[in-house]
């Protein structure tokens, strides 16, 4: 179902457990049943699954003011509103807050989405963070050692001051978690509220100079790196954490 673009892998599992899927006329009651769409009659909510869409993954430079979801009950704009000419049914990988911007991946590959967003795979995500005031080295070290939040301890893989002004500064932060409003809560914990948040890297994929509200399909090289991640995850092998560490070349983007 995830490969057919019906839903994300987690959503597909929920649909199965709700009894909304049948194979050859029999409602599926457990996870893990194997079926071949070229031979078996698969129906979701009574509709026949007729074909499997090709795997698609694209990168969007999300502006502020858009939700990282497929639809919103309150009618607020979502990232799919920026992708009206994309014919594939794709879903955001992870999330960016309504007022955050930068790199957002969208795909119809449920396995890949699960790999990139599930906490146990610890995929590094790099952000540029504009904060009020100028955090000293002691406070940045606190973030790397871990700060206690209401839902448990959180820490950064790396945290470096890259520019400072009289009343605010920019910090480059790498984390491997995706908890709700994690970066904002971490900086609030050390007394430096976040003024602006921009994601510039997700695992081996970089935002680069892609304009706001624009998207592009991943390059063969980027796809190859992600496929490599999938293979390592299937084999239980660790991935390369060097993506998110300091000392790499590349643009920080606009940090004014």
N, C-alpha and C positions, 0 to 999 in steps of 0.2 A: 504493500500500500504506500509506503514511504517512497519507493522508487517510482511508483506511478504518479506521484505528485498529489495524492489524495490528502495527505496530512503529514506532519512531522512524525518521526518514529514514536515519540512518547504519546502524541495524540492518537496515532493509529492503535497503539496498545490499549488506550482508554476506550476507543471505539469497539475493539474486539471484546473487552471485558463487559461492555454494555450490551453485547449481543446484536450489534448493528451490522455484522459481517457474516455472510454465509458462503460456503464452498460446496458446489454441486447440490444445492438445495438444503444443506444442513447447516444450521447456525453454529458458528465456531464458539466454543465455550472456554477454551484454554489458549494460552499463548504458545508459540513455537510450532504451530501446525504449518507444514510446508505445502505449497500449492504452486502450480505452474499456470500462469495466465494464458499460455498458448494452448493448454489442454483442458484445464479445469474452468468451470463456470463460477466466477467470483462476483459476488454482489455486495455493495456497500450501501446501506440504507435503501435497499431494493433496486439500486441501479447497477447495471453490469459493468464490471471493470473490463474495458475493451482493449486497452493498449498500455504499454509502459512507455512513459516519456523518457527522452534522453536525459542524462544527468546534466543539470545546469547549475552553475554557481557564479554569481557576479558580486562585484564590489561596488557599493554605493557610498558616496561622500554625503552622509546625512547632515542636513542643516538642523538648527534648533527649530522647535515648534512642530515636530512630527513624532508620532508614537512608533516604536519598533514592534509593531504587531500587524496582523493581517486585517483586522477590523476593530472598530471601537464602538461600543454601545452608545456612547455619548456623542458620536458623530464627529469626533476630533480627527484631524488629518493624520493619516498613517503613511509609512514609507512606501507602501504600495501605490499611493497616489502619485508618486514620482516615477513610477515604472509602468505607465499605461500602455506603452508599446511593447512590453515584454509579454509574449503569448503563453509562456510556461507558468504553471502554478507554483510559485516559490514562496519560501517562508524565511523570516529573519533568523539568523543564528545568534543566540544570546539576545542581548538588548543594549540599547543606549537610552539613557533618560530622555524625556521629552525636551529638556533644555540643553542636552548634550549634543555634540556634533562629531563628525569624522567617520572613520571606517566602520561600515556595517556590511557583513556578508549575508547573502540570501541564496537559498538553494532548494532544490527538490530532492536532494540526496539525504534521506533520513539517517543513514549510517554516519555520514560525514558530519551532519549537524549534531548528532549525539556525541561524536568524538570531540568536536570543537567546544561544545558547551558543557559537557558533563564534568563536575568537579574532580573526579578521580583521575582524569587525564592531564590535569594541571597545564593546560595550554597557556603560555604567557600572552598577556595583552598589554600594550604600551600606550600610555596616555600623556598628553601635555596638559598640565593643570595650572590654571591661574588662580592664585590664592591671595587673600587679604593679608597684608603684612609680609615679612620676610622670615621664614622659618630658619633657625640656626641649625648647625650640624647636629647638635644634641637632639633636637626634635625630629630631624630626618632619620637619625639613628633609631629613635623610638619606633618609627614606622617600619623600619627594616627588622627590628627585633620583635615587633608585634604590639598592637594596642588592643585593649579590651573593649568590645562593642556589646550592645544589648543581646546580640545573637552569637556571641563567642569572639575569640581572638582573631584578629586579622593582621596580616603583615605584607609588606611589599618585598618583592624580589630585589628590586633596586629603587633608589630614590635620590635624584640629583637636582640641585638648584642650577638652572641654566640661564636665568636672566632675572634681574631685580630692578625695581623702580623704587620711588620714594615710599609709596603706600601699598604696593603689591609686588608679586613676583611670579615667575613661571618655574614649575618643577616637572621633571620628566620622571614618571612613575611606571613601574612594571609590576603587575599582579597576575596571579594565576587563578583567581576566583572570579565568580560572576554574581556575587550576592547583590541584592537590591541596594542601589545608592552607596555601594561600598566605598569608592574613592571619597565621596563627599563626607561620609561618616568618619572615615579615617582622619581626614584633615581637620574636621571639627573637633575630634578627640585631642588634637594637639594645639587647638586654639587658632587655626588659620582656615576660616570658611572658604569654600570653593566659589570663585566668581565665574569661572569658565572651564569647560571640560571638553577635550578633544582626543579621540582615539586615533592613533596613527599607525599602529601595527596590531595584527592578530595572528599569532603564531608566525609563520614564514611570509605572510602577506603584508605588504606595505601600502599605505594610502598614496604616498608620493604627491604629485602636484595635480591630482584629479580635481576639477572645479566642484564647488558646492552644487548639490542637487543633481550631479551627473553620476553615471554609473558606467562600468565597463565589465566585460567578461574576463575571467582570469586567464592569464597567459598559460601556454603549455608547461612552462617551467614551474609556475605556481601550482598548477594542477598536479604536476608530478610530485612536488614536495608534499602536498596534502595526501596524495595516494600513498606516499611513503609513510606518512603518519598513520594512516589507516592500517597498513600492513604491520607496522610495529605494535600498534595497539592490539591487533588480533593475535599477535605472537606474545603479548605481554612484555614487550621490550620498551625501555625508556626512550623518550624522544630527546632531541638536541635542544637544551635550554639556552644556547648561546644567542638565539634570536633576540631575546629581550634584554640583553646586558649592554652596558655602556661600551663606548669605543667604536660603535659601528658608524659607517658613513651613511649619508642620507639627509634629507631635508626635515627640519622640524616643522616647517610650514610657518604660517603667520602667527607670531607670538607677541603681539603688540598690546 
